[in-house]
Amino acid sequence: MEYTINRSKLELIRGDITQQETDAIVYSANSDLAPGGGVAGAVHRAAGPGLWEECQRLNGCTTGEAKISAGHNLKAKYVIHTVGPIYGNTNNDAMFLASCYEQSLRLASQYKIESIAFPSISTGIFGYPVEEASEIALRTVIGFLTRHPEIKLVRFVLFSPGDYKIYESTLQEFSEHRPDT
Ligand code: ADP
């Protein structure tokens, strides 16, 4: 599914974030930026050991923050590492989750990245309900693209068909209620 914001495009696809040819890919990291399970493990495996070597010099990452590195063996030139909130840990889950998308996009803009792919942050091991997370993710990205036309493409890469459907129906609702431009 596609949604346009001025001349920029927001895209939803089913797939694997490690295979994306966008300028940058984002993934849900742990605070050490170490290879682990889930999407972090997949990204580190596909990027090769050079990624972890570089990550050890980045000084970790706190919840809601984002760091950038090279893409190493990935097709993407850059990897953006962001730490999502563990659902239910604080009263500010929504703020931290929005911050992951916002900080990642700010880095993209600083590094002149025109196309970027996101997974669904925090909705795996970190337990964020996908409906709620999809609203925050899509609203934050749409807001950013409205203010930052230099980013041409944001692609959400949903790993499971169920997650794809949920993101699609959230985006559908947003497009039915979008203000006339
Ligand atoms: P978190 O700790 O942020 O919850 P997870 O790695 O457990 O991170 O999962 C985040 C989301 O990423 C989940 O929806 C999971 O299905 C998805 N995911 C796992 N592997 C991939 C992949 N290779 N590409 C895209 N998404 C993935």
Backbone and ligand atoms as CSV (ligand in chain L), in Angstrom:
chain,resi,resn,atom,element,x,y,z
A,1,MET,N,N,0.839,-1.201,0.000
A,1,MET,CA,C,0.000,0.000,0.000
A,1,MET,C,C,0.876,1.255,0.000
A,2,GLU,N,N,0.394,2.311,-0.662
A,2,GLU,CA,C,1.147,3.557,-0.757
A,2,GLU,C,C,0.327,4.753,-0.305
A,3,TYR,N,N,1.016,5.717,0.217
A,3,TYR,CA,C,0.379,6.943,0.696
A,3,TYR,C,C,1.334,8.061,0.326
A,4,THR,N,N,0.834,9.140,-0.266
A,4,THR,CA,C,1.776,10.198,-0.635
A,4,THR,C,C,1.582,11.427,0.249
A,5,ILE,N,N,2.703,12.040,0.549
A,5,ILE,CA,C,2.715,13.269,1.342
A,5,ILE,C,C,3.514,14.257,0.496
A,6,ASN,N,N,2.844,15.236,-0.090
A,6,ASN,CA,C,3.476,16.138,-1.057
A,6,ASN,C,C,4.175,15.284,-2.122
A,7,ARG,N,N,5.533,15.378,-2.234
A,7,ARG,CA,C,6.191,14.543,-3.237
A,7,ARG,C,C,6.853,13.310,-2.621
A,8,SER,N,N,6.611,13.081,-1.364
A,8,SER,CA,C,7.248,11.926,-0.709
A,8,SER,C,C,6.260,10.770,-0.635
A,9,LYS,N,N,6.843,9.586,-0.493
A,9,LYS,CA,C,6.010,8.384,-0.502
A,9,LYS,C,C,6.199,7.597,0.789
A,10,LEU,N,N,5.080,7.127,1.338
A,10,LEU,CA,C,5.095,6.203,2.469
A,10,LEU,C,C,4.564,4.884,1.934
A,11,GLU,N,N,5.324,3.831,2.132
A,11,GLU,CA,C,5.001,2.544,1.517
A,11,GLU,C,C,4.942,1.459,2.590
A,12,LEU,N,N,3.993,0.543,2.456
A,12,LEU,CA,C,3.959,-0.638,3.338
A,12,LEU,C,C,4.206,-1.855,2.481
A,13,ILE,N,N,5.153,-2.693,2.894
A,13,ILE,CA,C,5.335,-3.965,2.186
A,13,ILE,C,C,5.516,-5.085,3.207
A,14,ARG,N,N,5.298,-6.290,2.753
A,14,ARG,CA,C,5.681,-7.446,3.554
A,14,ARG,C,C,7.065,-7.846,3.106
A,15,GLY,N,N,7.932,-8.203,4.049
A,15,GLY,CA,C,9.263,-8.618,3.629
A,15,GLY,C,C,10.261,-8.613,4.753
A,16,ASP,N,N,11.523,-8.613,4.322
A,16,ASP,CA,C,12.657,-8.748,5.236
A,16,ASP,C,C,13.476,-7.458,5.158
A,17,ILE,N,N,13.638,-6.797,6.271
A,17,ILE,CA,C,14.335,-5.501,6.295
A,17,ILE,C,C,15.780,-5.627,5.800
A,18,THR,N,N,16.410,-6.770,6.020
A,18,THR,CA,C,17.830,-6.911,5.656
A,18,THR,C,C,18.042,-6.887,4.142
A,19,GLN,N,N,16.976,-7.119,3.375
A,19,GLN,CA,C,17.107,-7.198,1.922
A,19,GLN,C,C,16.792,-5.882,1.215
A,20,GLN,N,N,16.504,-4.842,1.968
A,20,GLN,CA,C,16.042,-3.590,1.351
A,20,GLN,C,C,17.197,-2.815,0.711
A,21,GLU,N,N,16.890,-2.193,-0.414
A,21,GLU,CA,C,17.901,-1.414,-1.132
A,21,GLU,C,C,17.742,0.087,-0.899
A,22,THR,N,N,17.050,0.440,0.156
A,22,THR,CA,C,16.918,1.849,0.514
A,22,THR,C,C,18.288,2.359,1.000
A,23,ASP,N,N,18.474,3.690,1.017
A,23,ASP,CA,C,19.753,4.255,1.475
A,23,ASP,C,C,20.071,3.795,2.902
A,24,ALA,N,N,19.041,3.689,3.726
A,24,ALA,CA,C,19.245,3.262,5.115
A,24,ALA,C,C,18.184,2.256,5.521
A,25,ILE,N,N,18.558,1.367,6.430
A,25,ILE,CA,C,17.549,0.546,7.107
A,25,ILE,C,C,17.669,0.799,8.610
A,26,VAL,N,N,16.529,0.708,9.275
A,26,VAL,CA,C,16.467,0.894,10.726
A,26,VAL,C,C,16.141,-0.458,11.342
A,27,TYR,N,N,16.580,-0.690,12.557
A,27,TYR,CA,C,16.114,-1.896,13.265
A,27,TYR,C,C,16.022,-1.602,14.746
A,28,SER,N,N,15.308,-2.460,15.486
A,28,SER,CA,C,15.191,-2.334,16.942
A,28,SER,C,C,16.408,-2.943,17.570
A,29,ALA,N,N,17.216,-2.097,18.183
A,29,ALA,CA,C,18.463,-2.545,18.796
A,29,ALA,C,C,18.256,-2.739,20.295
A,30,ASN,N,N,19.215,-3.400,20.928
A,30,ASN,CA,C,19.293,-3.357,22.393
A,30,ASN,C,C,20.277,-2.235,22.747
A,31,SER,N,N,20.349,-1.890,24.043
A,31,SER,CA,C,21.106,-0.683,24.404
A,31,SER,C,C,22.610,-0.800,24.140
A,32,ASP,N,N,23.127,-2.015,23.975
A,32,ASP,CA,C,24.554,-2.183,23.621
A,32,ASP,C,C,24.769,-2.203,22.111
A,33,LEU,N,N,23.709,-2.202,21.354
A,33,LEU,CA,C,23.775,-2.337,19.887
A,33,LEU,C,C,24.419,-3.675,19.489
A,34,ALA,N,N,24.259,-4.664,20.350
A,34,ALA,CA,C,24.869,-5.980,20.112
A,34,ALA,C,C,23.931,-6.856,19.293
A,35,PRO,N,N,24.515,-7.830,18.580
A,35,PRO,CA,C,23.657,-8.787,17.871
A,35,PRO,C,C,22.825,-9.534,18.909
A,36,GLY,N,N,21.592,-9.807,18.636
A,36,GLY,CA,C,20.759,-10.525,19.609
A,36,GLY,C,C,19.766,-11.352,18.835
A,37,GLY,N,N,18.541,-11.431,19.358
A,37,GLY,CA,C,17.502,-12.183,18.643
A,37,GLY,C,C,16.724,-11.254,17.728
A,38,GLY,N,N,15.658,-11.771,17.173
A,38,GLY,CA,C,14.717,-10.972,16.383
A,38,GLY,C,C,15.382,-10.227,15.245
A,39,VAL,N,N,14.882,-9.041,14.999
A,39,VAL,CA,C,15.330,-8.263,13.853
A,39,VAL,C,C,16.797,-7.818,14.035
A,40,ALA,N,N,17.227,-7.607,15.277
A,40,ALA,CA,C,18.628,-7.219,15.535
A,40,ALA,C,C,19.579,-8.327,15.084
A,41,GLY,N,N,19.245,-9.551,15.423
A,41,GLY,CA,C,20.083,-10.682,15.016
A,41,GLY,C,C,20.159,-10.789,13.505
A,42,ALA,N,N,19.017,-10.625,12.864
A,42,ALA,CA,C,18.965,-10.738,11.400
A,42,ALA,C,C,19.814,-9.654,10.739
A,43,VAL,N,N,19.750,-8.434,11.254
A,43,VAL,CA,C,20.515,-7.325,10.657
A,43,VAL,C,C,22.014,-7.544,10.872
A,44,HIS,N,N,22.418,-7.926,12.074
A,44,HIS,CA,C,23.847,-8.160,12.325
A,44,HIS,C,C,24.373,-9.319,11.479
A,45,ARG,N,N,23.583,-10.373,11.338
A,45,ARG,CA,C,24.030,-11.510,10.504
A,45,ARG,C,C,24.232,-11.076,9.059
A,46,ALA,N,N,23.266,-10.323,8.541
A,46,ALA,CA,C,23.342,-9.935,7.128
A,46,ALA,C,C,24.432,-8.886,6.887
A,47,ALA,N,N,24.686,-8.044,7.877
A,47,ALA,CA,C,25.690,-6.978,7.696
A,47,ALA,C,C,27.111,-7.506,7.891
A,48,GLY,N,N,27.250,-8.600,8.643
A,48,GLY,CA,C,28.579,-9.171,8.888
A,48,GLY,C,C,29.221,-8.574,10.129
A,49,PRO,N,N,30.367,-9.145,10.565
A,49,PRO,CA,C,30.995,-8.776,11.845
A,49,PRO,C,C,31.481,-7.323,11.902
A,50,GLY,N,N,31.673,-6.696,10.740
A,50,GLY,CA,C,32.107,-5.290,10.726
A,50,GLY,C,C,31.090,-4.388,11.419
A,51,LEU,N,N,29.829,-4.760,11.377
A,51,LEU,CA,C,28.798,-3.920,12.003
A,51,LEU,C,C,28.982,-3.903,13.518
A,52,TRP,N,N,29.159,-5.062,14.086
A,52,TRP,CA,C,29.335,-5.133,15.555
A,52,TRP,C,C,30.626,-4.428,15.966
A,53,GLU,N,N,31.672,-4.546,15.169
A,53,GLU,CA,C,32.912,-3.820,15.473
A,53,GLU,C,C,32.658,-2.317,15.534
A,54,GLU,N,N,31.933,-1.824,14.540
A,54,GLU,CA,C,31.640,-0.390,14.521
A,54,GLU,C,C,30.720,-0.006,15.688
A,55,CYS,N,N,29.748,-0.860,15.978
A,55,CYS,CA,C,28.786,-0.566,17.053
A,55,CYS,C,C,29.469,-0.392,18.396
A,56,GLN,N,N,30.539,-1.125,18.618
A,56,GLN,CA,C,31.230,-1.036,19.905
A,56,GLN,C,C,31.866,0.332,20.127
A,57,ARG,N,N,32.008,1.099,19.059
A,57,ARG,CA,C,32.559,2.456,19.199
A,57,ARG,C,C,31.462,3.528,19.292
A,58,LEU,N,N,30.199,3.101,19.251
A,58,LEU,CA,C,29.110,4.097,19.203
A,58,LEU,C,C,28.572,4.478,20.577
A,59,ASN,N,N,29.108,3.837,21.627
A,59,ASN,CA,C,28.716,4.227,22.980
A,59,ASN,C,C,27.293,3.875,23.375
A,60,GLY,N,N,26.745,2.825,22.797
A,60,GLY,CA,C,25.402,2.381,23.177
A,60,GLY,C,C,24.315,3.352,22.758
A,61,CYS,N,N,23.104,3.050,23.210
A,61,CYS,CA,C,21.943,3.824,22.769
A,61,CYS,C,C,20.882,3.686,23.859
A,62,THR,N,N,20.228,4.787,24.206
A,62,THR,CA,C,19.190,4.695,25.237
A,62,THR,C,C,17.811,4.584,24.575
A,63,THR,N,N,16.803,4.260,25.350
A,63,THR,CA,C,15.445,4.099,24.818
A,63,THR,C,C,14.978,5.395,24.158
A,64,GLY,N,N,14.483,5.259,22.949
A,64,GLY,CA,C,13.976,6.422,22.215
A,64,GLY,C,C,15.036,7.156,21.416
A,65,GLU,N,N,16.299,6.726,21.590
A,65,GLU,CA,C,17.411,7.387,20.885
A,65,GLU,C,C,17.723,6.609,19.599
A,66,ALA,N,N,18.528,7.201,18.707
A,66,ALA,CA,C,18.949,6.500,17.485
A,66,ALA,C,C,20.407,6.831,17.199
A,67,LYS,N,N,21.140,5.848,16.688
A,67,LYS,CA,C,22.542,6.021,16.285
A,67,LYS,C,C,22.685,5.537,14.842
A,68,ILE,N,N,23.737,5.997,14.174
A,68,ILE,CA,C,23.900,5.611,12.767
A,68,ILE,C,C,25.271,4.976,12.545
A,69,SER,N,N,25.311,4.008,11.645
A,69,SER,CA,C,26.591,3.386,11.264
A,69,SER,C,C,26.549,3.097,9.769
A,70,ALA,N,N,27.654,2.578,9.279
A,70,ALA,CA,C,27.686,2.112,7.891
A,70,ALA,C,C,26.855,0.830,7.757
A,71,GLY,N,N,26.541,0.476,6.525
A,71,GLY,CA,C,25.731,-0.724,6.272
A,71,GLY,C,C,26.550,-1.998,6.100
A,72,HIS,N,N,27.887,-1.849,5.991
A,72,HIS,CA,C,28.765,-3.027,5.832
A,72,HIS,C,C,28.282,-3.916,4.681
A,73,ASN,N,N,28.002,-5.206,4.932
A,73,ASN,CA,C,27.636,-6.081,3.800
A,73,ASN,C,C,26.192,-5.955,3.325
A,74,LEU,N,N,25.436,-5.038,3.903
A,74,LEU,CA,C,24.036,-4.869,3.466
A,74,LEU,C,C,23.987,-4.081,2.157
A,75,LYS,N,N,22.844,-4.161,1.494
A,75,LYS,CA,C,22.661,-3.333,0.297
A,75,LYS,C,C,22.506,-1.863,0.691
A,76,ALA,N,N,21.950,-1.618,1.855
A,76,ALA,CA,C,21.776,-0.245,2.340
A,76,ALA,C,C,23.128,0.332,2.737
A,77,LYS,N,N,23.316,1.632,2.459
A,77,LYS,CA,C,24.583,2.283,2.787
A,77,LYS,C,C,24.729,2.509,4.302
A,78,TYR,N,N,23.590,2.747,4.960
A,78,TYR,CA,C,23.611,3.034,6.398
A,78,TYR,C,C,22.664,2.110,7.155
A,79,VAL,N,N,23.029,1.884,8.448
A,79,VAL,CA,C,22.109,1.244,9.383
A,79,VAL,C,C,21.813,2.250,10.489
A,80,ILE,N,N,20.555,2.413,10.809
A,80,ILE,CA,C,20.178,3.250,11.947
A,80,ILE,C,C,19.681,2.323,13.052
A,81,HIS,N,N,20.281,2.492,14.225
A,81,HIS,CA,C,20.020,1.630,15.374
A,81,HIS,C,C,19.133,2.423,16.326
A,82,THR,N,N,18.006,1.884,16.717
A,82,THR,CA,C,17.164,2.610,17.670
A,82,THR,C,C,16.627,1.634,18.707
A,83,VAL,N,N,16.503,2.108,19.949
A,83,VAL,CA,C,16.053,1.235,21.030
A,83,VAL,C,C,14.611,1.592,21.379
A,84,GLY,N,N,13.707,0.670,21.115
A,84,GLY,CA,C,12.287,0.883,21.399
A,84,GLY,C,C,11.992,0.644,22.875
A,85,PRO,N,N,10.835,1.135,23.349
A,85,PRO,CA,C,10.441,0.880,24.735
A,85,PRO,C,C,9.952,-0.559,24.919
A,86,ILE,N,N,10.196,-1.102,26.099
A,86,ILE,CA,C,9.570,-2.383,26.475
A,86,ILE,C,C,8.174,-2.022,26.953
A,87,TYR,N,N,7.152,-2.599,26.334
A,87,TYR,CA,C,5.772,-2.183,26.618
A,87,TYR,C,C,5.445,-2.372,28.096
A,88,GLY,N,N,4.890,-1.319,28.709
A,88,GLY,CA,C,4.459,-1.403,30.094
A,88,GLY,C,C,5.544,-1.069,31.104
A,89,ASN,N,N,6.733,-0.749,30.654
A,89,ASN,CA,C,7.817,-0.451,31.596
A,89,ASN,C,C,7.700,0.937,32.211
A,90,THR,N,N,7.181,1.887,31.451
A,90,THR,CA,C,7.011,3.250,31.981
A,90,THR,C,C,5.656,3.765,31.492
A,91,ASN,N,N,5.291,4.975,31.949
A,91,ASN,CA,C,4.039,5.568,31.463
A,91,ASN,C,C,4.244,6.291,30.147
A,92,ASN,N,N,5.470,6.261,29.646
A,92,ASN,CA,C,5.779,7.049,28.457
A,92,ASN,C,C,6.092,6.208,27.230
A,93,ASP,N,N,5.520,5.014,27.182
A,93,ASP,CA,C,5.807,4.126,26.050
A,93,ASP,C,C,5.579,4.811,24.708
A,94,ALA,N,N,4.443,5.490,24.584
A,94,ALA,CA,C,4.080,6.097,23.296
A,94,ALA,C,C,5.089,7.173,22.918
A,95,MET,N,N,5.510,7.951,23.909
A,95,MET,CA,C,6.481,9.014,23.627
A,95,MET,C,C,7.825,8.427,23.184
A,96,PHE,N,N,8.255,7.366,23.873
A,96,PHE,CA,C,9.529,6.746,23.497
A,96,PHE,C,C,9.454,6.111,22.106
A,97,LEU,N,N,8.309,5.489,21.826
A,97,LEU,CA,C,8.190,4.849,20.507
A,97,LEU,C,C,8.195,5.910,19.397
A,98,ALA,N,N,7.462,6.988,19.602
A,98,ALA,CA,C,7.448,8.069,18.606
A,98,ALA,C,C,8.856,8.633,18.444
A,99,SER,N,N,9.570,8.751,19.550
A,99,SER,CA,C,10.930,9.279,19.503
A,99,SER,C,C,11.862,8.402,18.662
A,100,CYS,N,N,11.691,7.088,18.708
A,100,CYS,CA,C,12.520,6.193,17.867
A,100,CYS,C,C,12.385,6.565,16.392
A,101,TYR,N,N,11.144,6.765,15.946
A,101,TYR,CA,C,10.926,7.095,14.528
A,101,TYR,C,C,11.438,8.500,14.222
A,102,GLU,N,N,11.137,9.420,15.115
A,102,GLU,CA,C,11.531,10.822,14.910
A,102,GLU,C,C,13.067,10.962,14.873
A,103,GLN,N,N,13.745,10.358,15.839
A,103,GLN,CA,C,15.223,10.470,15.897
A,103,GLN,C,C,15.871,9.786,14.696
A,104,SER,N,N,15.311,8.661,14.282
A,104,SER,CA,C,15.859,7.951,13.114
A,104,SER,C,C,15.720,8.829,11.872
A,105,LEU,N,N,14.562,9.459,11.728
A,105,LEU,CA,C,14.333,10.301,10.551
A,105,LEU,C,C,15.198,11.559,10.593
A,106,ARG,N,N,15.438,12.082,11.791
A,106,ARG,CA,C,16.328,13.251,11.903
A,106,ARG,C,C,17.732,12.902,11.447
A,107,LEU,N,N,18.213,11.732,11.848
A,107,LEU,CA,C,19.541,11.295,11.394
A,107,LEU,C,C,19.546,11.149,9.881
A,108,ALA,N,N,18.474,10.569,9.352
A,108,ALA,CA,C,18.392,10.382,7.904
A,108,ALA,C,C,18.528,11.719,7.206
A,109,SER,N,N,17.823,12.696,7.686
A,109,SER,CA,C,17.863,14.008,7.078
A,109,SER,C,C,19.275,14.603,7.172
A,110,GLN,N,N,19.917,14.465,8.333
A,110,GLN,CA,C,21.294,14.983,8.502
A,110,GLN,C,C,22.273,14.327,7.541
A,111,TYR,N,N,22.081,13.044,7.286
A,111,TYR,CA,C,23.022,12.295,6.432
A,111,TYR,C,C,22.584,12.268,4.967
A,112,LYS,N,N,21.625,13.095,4.625
A,112,LYS,CA,C,21.150,13.206,3.238
A,112,LYS,C,C,20.639,11.872,2.691
A,113,ILE,N,N,20.022,11.113,3.568
A,113,ILE,CA,C,19.420,9.839,3.188
A,113,ILE,C,C,18.044,10.151,2.593
A,114,GLU,N,N,17.782,9.657,1.407
A,114,GLU,CA,C,16.491,9.976,0.773
A,114,GLU,C,C,15.471,8.856,0.914
A,115,SER,N,N,15.950,7.630,1.160
A,115,SER,CA,C,15.012,6.513,1.295
A,115,SER,C,C,15.419,5.664,2.486
A,116,ILE,N,N,14.428,5.267,3.258
A,116,ILE,CA,C,14.698,4.596,4.536
A,116,ILE,C,C,13.620,3.545,4.802
A,117,ALA,N,N,14.038,2.403,5.335
A,117,ALA,CA,C,13.083,1.321,5.642
A,117,ALA,C,C,13.067,1.051,7.145
A,118,PHE,N,N,11.870,0.909,7.688
A,118,PHE,CA,C,11.678,0.615,9.118
A,118,PHE,C,C,11.015,-0.739,9.308
A,119,PRO,N,N,11.368,-1.471,10.354
A,119,PRO,CA,C,10.537,-2.607,10.773
A,119,PRO,C,C,9.495,-2.063,11.756
A,120,SER,N,N,8.690,-2.929,12.314
A,120,SER,CA,C,7.734,-2.499,13.325
A,120,SER,C,C,8.443,-2.557,14.681
A,121,ILE,N,N,8.899,-1.392,15.138
A,121,ILE,CA,C,9.724,-1.327,16.352
A,121,ILE,C,C,8.888,-1.649,17.599
A,122,SER,N,N,9.469,-2.421,18.487
A,122,SER,CA,C,8.911,-2.771,19.811
A,122,SER,C,C,7.774,-3.790,19.798
A,123,THR,N,N,7.328,-4.231,18.637
A,123,THR,CA,C,6.143,-5.107,18.633
A,123,THR,C,C,6.487,-6.597,18.647
A,124,GLY,N,N,7.775,-6.919,18.763
A,124,GLY,CA,C,8.167,-8.331,18.877
A,124,GLY,C,C,8.392,-8.660,20.344
A,125,ILE,N,N,9.644,-8.908,20.680
A,125,ILE,CA,C,10.020,-9.290,22.056
A,125,ILE,C,C,9.590,-8.208,23.052
A,126,PHE,N,N,9.570,-6.942,22.653
A,126,PHE,CA,C,9.245,-5.849,23.569
A,126,PHE,C,C,7.738,-5.683,23.804
A,127,GLY,N,N,6.912,-6.458,23.116
A,127,GLY,CA,C,5.514,-6.625,23.500
A,127,GLY,C,C,4.542,-5.498,23.244
A,128,TYR,N,N,4.909,-4.514,22.439
A,128,TYR,CA,C,3.987,-3.400,22.165
A,128,TYR,C,C,2.853,-3.907,21.278
A,129,PRO,N,N,1.587,-3.695,21.645
A,129,PRO,CA,C,0.492,-4.150,20.783
A,129,PRO,C,C,0.580,-3.491,19.394
A,130,VAL,N,N,0.446,-4.294,18.357
A,130,VAL,CA,C,0.730,-3.804,17.001
A,130,VAL,C,C,-0.252,-2.698,16.573
A,131,GLU,N,N,-1.537,-2.806,16.964
A,131,GLU,CA,C,-2.505,-1.759,16.565
A,131,GLU,C,C,-2.026,-0.403,17.059
A,132,GLU,N,N,-1.749,-0.348,18.360
A,132,GLU,CA,C,-1.306,0.922,18.963
A,132,GLU,C,C,0.015,1.386,18.355
A,133,ALA,N,N,0.925,0.459,18.209
A,133,ALA,CA,C,2.256,0.819,17.693
A,133,ALA,C,C,2.152,1.333,16.257
A,134,SER,N,N,1.247,0.738,15.475
A,134,SER,CA,C,1.138,1.158,14.071
A,134,SER,C,C,0.612,2.586,13.977
A,135,GLU,N,N,-0.285,2.955,14.889
A,135,GLU,CA,C,-0.801,4.335,14.871
A,135,GLU,C,C,0.313,5.329,15.173
A,136,ILE,N,N,1.110,5.008,16.178
A,136,ILE,CA,C,2.200,5.918,16.569
A,136,ILE,C,C,3.237,5.999,15.454
A,137,ALA,N,N,3.601,4.842,14.910
A,137,ALA,CA,C,4.633,4.791,13.872
A,137,ALA,C,C,4.186,5.599,12.661
A,138,LEU,N,N,2.982,5.342,12.182
A,138,LEU,CA,C,2.533,5.988,10.948
A,138,LEU,C,C,2.289,7.481,11.170
A,139,ARG,N,N,1.715,7.827,12.314
A,139,ARG,CA,C,1.451,9.246,12.578
A,139,ARG,C,C,2.769,10.030,12.651
A,140,THR,N,N,3.765,9.448,13.311
A,140,THR,CA,C,5.050,10.141,13.458
A,140,THR,C,C,5.731,10.315,12.101
A,141,VAL,N,N,5.699,9.267,11.302
A,141,VAL,CA,C,6.356,9.344,9.988
A,141,VAL,C,C,5.625,10.344,9.081
A,142,ILE,N,N,4.313,10.310,9.069
A,142,ILE,CA,C,3.562,11.246,8.222
A,142,ILE,C,C,3.854,12.688,8.653
A,143,GLY,N,N,3.880,12.932,9.955
A,143,GLY,CA,C,4.191,14.271,10.465
A,143,GLY,C,C,5.566,14.718,10.003
A,144,PHE,N,N,6.537,13.809,10.097
A,144,PHE,CA,C,7.907,14.166,9.706
A,144,PHE,C,C,7.986,14.467,8.216
A,145,LEU,N,N,7.356,13.628,7.404
A,145,LEU,CA,C,7.418,13.834,5.943
A,145,LEU,C,C,6.745,15.133,5.531
A,146,THR,N,N,5.729,15.536,6.280
A,146,THR,CA,C,5.062,16.807,5.982
A,146,THR,C,C,6.048,17.963,6.139
A,147,ARG,N,N,6.924,17.854,7.125
A,147,ARG,CA,C,7.883,18.931,7.409
A,147,ARG,C,C,9.217,18.760,6.688
A,148,HIS,N,N,9.484,17.561,6.159
A,148,HIS,CA,C,10.815,17.259,5.580
A,148,HIS,C,C,10.716,16.624,4.199
A,149,PRO,N,N,10.466,17.442,3.174
A,149,PRO,CA,C,10.333,16.886,1.823
A,149,PRO,C,C,11.635,16.301,1.286
A,150,GLU,N,N,12.761,16.544,1.977
A,150,GLU,CA,C,14.035,15.977,1.498
A,150,GLU,C,C,14.056,14.454,1.627
A,151,ILE,N,N,13.215,13.898,2.488
A,151,ILE,CA,C,13.096,12.430,2.568
A,151,ILE,C,C,12.039,12.027,1.537
A,152,LYS,N,N,12.453,11.223,0.574
A,152,LYS,CA,C,11.555,10.911,-0.545
A,152,LYS,C,C,10.732,9.646,-0.327
A,153,LEU,N,N,11.311,8.701,0.419
A,153,LEU,CA,C,10.614,7.417,0.599
A,153,LEU,C,C,10.824,6.872,2.006
A,154,VAL,N,N,9.719,6.546,2.666
A,154,VAL,CA,C,9.774,5.774,3.913
A,154,VAL,C,C,9.004,4.490,3.672
A,155,ARG,N,N,9.680,3.374,3.884
A,155,ARG,CA,C,9.053,2.066,3.649
A,155,ARG,C,C,8.971,1.300,4.969
A,156,PHE,N,N,7.772,0.854,5.317
A,156,PHE,CA,C,7.634,-0.062,6.456
A,156,PHE,C,C,7.705,-1.482,5.925
A,157,VAL,N,N,8.609,-2.265,6.474
A,157,VAL,CA,C,8.778,-3.651,6.031
A,157,VAL,C,C,8.246,-4.551,7.137
A,158,LEU,N,N,7.051,-5.089,6.903
A,158,LEU,CA,C,6.387,-5.903,7.916
A,158,LEU,C,C,6.694,-7.377,7.672
A,159,PHE,N,N,7.105,-8.016,8.732
A,159,PHE,CA,C,7.627,-9.371,8.614
A,159,PHE,C,C,6.512,-10.398,8.511
A,160,SER,N,N,5.413,-10.175,9.220
A,160,SER,CA,C,4.342,-11.188,9.199
A,160,SER,C,C,3.119,-10.628,8.477
A,161,PRO,N,N,2.351,-11.521,7.840
A,161,PRO,CA,C,1.138,-11.067,7.146
A,161,PRO,C,C,0.176,-10.374,8.107
A,162,GLY,N,N,0.105,-10.833,9.351
A,162,GLY,CA,C,-0.798,-10.225,10.338
A,162,GLY,C,C,-0.397,-8.787,10.618
A,163,ASP,N,N,0.886,-8.554,10.795
A,163,ASP,CA,C,1.356,-7.181,11.058
A,163,ASP,C,C,1.083,-6.295,9.842
A,164,TYR,N,N,1.317,-6.838,8.667
A,164,TYR,CA,C,1.061,-6.057,7.447
A,164,TYR,C,C,-0.393,-5.597,7.411
A,165,LYS,N,N,-1.323,-6.521,7.688
A,165,LYS,CA,C,-2.766,-6.197,7.654
A,165,LYS,C,C,-3.100,-5.087,8.639
A,166,ILE,N,N,-2.522,-5.159,9.824
A,166,ILE,CA,C,-2.813,-4.151,10.845
A,166,ILE,C,C,-2.276,-2.775,10.419
A,167,TYR,N,N,-1.056,-2.741,9.933
A,167,TYR,CA,C,-0.505,-1.458,9.449
A,167,TYR,C,C,-1.353,-0.928,8.298
A,168,GLU,N,N,-1.780,-1.832,7.432
A,168,GLU,CA,C,-2.578,-1.412,6.278
A,168,GLU,C,C,-3.904,-0.801,6.731
A,169,SER,N,N,-4.568,-1.421,7.712
A,169,SER,CA,C,-5.858,-0.857,8.082
A,169,SER,C,C,-5.677,0.451,8.840
A,170,THR,N,N,-4.596,0.593,9.595
A,170,THR,CA,C,-4.331,1.889,10.253
A,170,THR,C,C,-4.085,2.975,9.200
A,171,LEU,N,N,-3.285,2.649,8.201
A,171,LEU,CA,C,-2.977,3.656,7.165
A,171,LEU,C,C,-4.232,3.988,6.346
A,172,GLN,N,N,-5.041,2.961,6.112
A,172,GLN,CA,C,-6.317,3.171,5.417
A,172,GLN,C,C,-7.170,4.186,6.169
A,173,GLU,N,N,-7.245,4.012,7.489
A,173,GLU,CA,C,-8.029,4.950,8.299
A,173,GLU,C,C,-7.452,6.359,8.227
A,174,PHE,N,N,-6.148,6.461,8.285
A,174,PHE,CA,C,-5.518,7.780,8.174
A,174,PHE,C,C,-5.867,8.401,6.821
A,175,SER,N,N,-5.856,7.600,5.751
A,175,SER,CA,C,-6.098,8.226,4.449
A,175,SER,C,C,-7.562,8.615,4.282
A,176,GLU,N,N,-8.462,7.913,4.972
A,176,GLU,CA,C,-9.870,8.325,4.894
A,176,GLU,C,C,-10.118,9.623,5.651
A,177,HIS,N,N,-9.294,9.873,6.656
A,177,HIS,CA,C,-9.504,11.064,7.485
A,177,HIS,C,C,-8.495,12.166,7.214
A,178,ARG,N,N,-7.739,12.034,6.112
A,178,ARG,CA,C,-6.730,13.064,5.886
A,178,ARG,C,C,-7.391,14.364,5.452
A,179,PRO,N,N,-6.822,15.494,5.868
A,179,PRO,CA,C,-7.405,16.760,5.447
A,179,PRO,C,C,-7.225,16.953,3.940
A,180,ASP,N,N,-8.187,17.596,3.289
A,180,ASP,CA,C,-8.053,17.862,1.849
A,180,ASP,C,C,-6.901,18.829,1.634
A,181,THR,N,N,-6.085,18.508,0.643
A,181,THR,CA,C,-4.947,19.404,0.407
A,181,THR,C,C,-5.055,20.029,-0.964
L,1,ADP,P1,P,11.509,-5.522,19.565
L,1,ADP,O1,O,12.477,-5.825,20.660
L,1,ADP,O2,O,11.585,-4.095,19.094
L,1,ADP,O3,O,10.142,-5.964,19.881
L,1,ADP,P2,P,11.911,-7.735,17.672
L,1,ADP,O4,O,13.149,-8.032,16.942
L,1,ADP,O5,O,11.453,-8.748,18.647
L,1,ADP,O6,O,12.130,-6.305,18.310
L,1,ADP,O7,O,10.730,-7.488,16.654
L,1,ADP,C1,C,10.362,-6.293,16.065
L,1,ADP,C2,C,9.551,-6.614,14.828
L,1,ADP,O8,O,10.450,-6.956,13.775
L,1,ADP,C3,C,8.615,-7.805,14.969
L,1,ADP,O9,O,7.375,-7.458,14.381
L,1,ADP,C4,C,9.290,-8.912,14.159
L,1,ADP,O10,O,8.340,-9.773,13.576
L,1,ADP,C5,C,9.978,-8.096,13.100
L,1,ADP,N1,N,11.098,-8.746,12.398
L,1,ADP,C6,C,11.874,-9.771,12.777
L,1,ADP,N2,N,12.800,-10.050,11.816
L,1,ADP,C7,C,12.581,-9.161,10.806
L,1,ADP,C8,C,13.181,-8.929,9.523
L,1,ADP,N3,N,14.200,-9.664,9.084
L,1,ADP,N4,N,12.671,-7.913,8.755
L,1,ADP,C9,C,11.644,-7.160,9.196
L,1,ADP,N5,N,11.054,-7.328,10.382
L,1,ADP,C10,C,11.511,-8.316,11.174
